[in-house]
Amino acid sequence: MYCVCAAIPGKPILTAILVTTSSVEISYQPSADCDDSKGMKYLPKYRKYGRSKWISMPETSVPTQTFTGLEADSIYAFMVSAKYHGGQWGPPSDLLRIKTKRNAPGKCYACVCHSVCV
């Protein structure tokens, strides 16, 4: 049974689950306008804070997303839109701003293109 509360869902509610130096995992819940999330689809997006271009992740029915490849000690903004099965996208969530963790001094980390020691 799919939600019949409203044609367009309200803003999803975002919560940070895990923050590392290079990734952020968030969860999202349907807005309080309907508690039946069966058939709900989500469209997560993120960007480095201060940049204008949003990066869209694939549409999903899973209410969590891990964003990887992020820069250490940097602020990112996250938002998610939701829709009911076969419906229209609702308004995006409020922005969730998260700062990734700082690299420990003297530690090396690898990236796709090179290694860096700080």
Secondary structure, 3 states (H helix, E strand, C coil): CCCCCCCCCCCCEEEEEEECCCEEEEEEECCCCCCCCCCCEEEEEEEECCCCCCEECCCECCCEEEEECCCCCCEEEEEEEEECCCCCCCCCCCCEEEECCCCCCCCEEECCCCEEEC
